[in-house]
Amino acid sequence: MPVPLRRSFTYRVPDELRGTIAIGARLKVPFGKRIMTGYAVKLHTDLPVDIEFDESKIKHILEVSDDEPLITAEILKLTQWTAEYYATFSTGPNA
């Protein structure tokens, strides 16, 4: 998402999108009162154990924007490394 953030967010995959999301896929997600574009950086079969809020408030992914992921695993790793040293994670894919 083109917002200066230093962490990722957890979203639910609705039944109709199961099996269509891959790491690096561009996604439309609700973020506050806006709809934003983000990237799938990790997929879970269960909720992460470190989740610190009411799981009923986890929002659903609205749409997968492309048939194939736009970001490869290598680019994602580079983006994450760059974010740790130079920029926020969300600005890396757009730089």
Summary of the structure (lengths in Angstrom):
residues: 95
radius of gyration: 13.2
end to end distance: 12.0
largest distance: 37.5
contacts: 218
relative contact order: 0.27
helix: 23%
strand: 17%
